Amino acid sequence: MNKEKIFIARDENGSECQYEMLMVKNVDNIPVIWYTDGSKDEDGSKNVYISTYERTDTTFSLNPIENEETLQKYADIFSNEYKE
């Protein structure tokens, strides 16, 4: 993981997890973040997570994307634009 892009977030159980930010972009005026915990899927590809986020001077909150169509749109953007 690139240490300059590491952030800590709490999961749904309240445990702290370390993630690497892969890409950040405003999509239709919505801030979106693509990130990974470094784990791999059964094919050996890096697991990539997508969330919208809110940022203030003191906090950074990740929000789930519940609409499958929107999630697919963001996944397509990542596939087309992300360069490792």
C-alpha positions in Angstrom: 0.0 0.0 0.0 1.1 3.5 -0.8 1.6 5.1 2.7 0.7 8.6 1.4 -2.8 7.3 0.4 -3.6 5.4 3.6 -6.6 6.2 5.8 -8.2 4.6 8.8 -12.0 4.1 8.9 -14.3 2.2 11.2 -16.3 -0.8 9.8 -19.9 -1.6 10.6 -18.7 -3.3 13.9 -16.8 -0.2 15.0 -13.4 -1.8 14.4 -10.6 0.3 12.8 -9.6 -0.8 9.4 -6.7 0.5 7.2 -7.5 1.4 3.6 -5.6 2.7 0.6 -7.3 5.4 -1.5 -7.1 4.5 -5.1 -9.1 7.3 -6.8 -11.2 10.2 -5.8 -13.6 12.0 -8.2 -16.7 14.1 -8.3 -19.4 12.3 -10.3 -22.5 14.4 -11.1 -21.4 16.7 -8.2 -21.2 13.7 -5.8 -17.8 13.0 -4.2 -16.9 9.4 -4.8 -13.9 7.4 -3.4 -12.5 4.1 -4.6 -10.3 2.3 -2.1 -8.9 -1.1 -1.0 -7.9 -2.9 2.1 -5.3 -4.8 0.1 -7.1 -8.1 0.2 -7.6 -10.1 -3.0 -10.5 -12.0 -4.5 -10.5 -15.6 -5.6 -9.0 -14.6 -8.9 -6.1 -12.8 -7.3 -7.5 -9.3 -8.2 -7.4 -6.5 -5.6 -10.7 -6.0 -3.8 -11.9 -2.4 -4.6 -14.6 -0.7 -2.6 -16.6 2.3 -3.7 -18.3 4.9 -1.4 -19.5 8.4 -1.5 -18.0 10.6 1.2 -18.5 13.7 3.3 -15.6 15.7 4.6 -15.5 18.5 7.2 -12.6 20.1 8.9 -12.5 17.4 11.5 -14.2 14.3 10.0 -14.3 12.1 7.0 -17.4 9.9 6.6 -17.8 7.1 4.0 -21.4 6.4 2.9 -22.6 3.2 1.2 -23.9 3.1 -2.3 -27.2 1.2 -2.2 -28.4 1.7 -5.8 -27.0 -1.1 -8.0 -27.2 1.0 -11.1 -25.2 3.8 -9.5 -22.7 1.3 -8.1 -22.2 -0.2 -11.6 -21.7 3.3 -13.1 -19.0 4.0 -10.5 -17.4 0.6 -11.1 -17.3 1.4 -14.9 -15.7 4.7 -14.3 -13.0 3.1 -12.2 -12.3 0.4 -14.8 -12.0 3.0 -17.5 -9.9 5.6 -15.6 -7.8 3.9 -12.9 -4.2 3.5 -13.7 -2.0 1.7 -11.1 
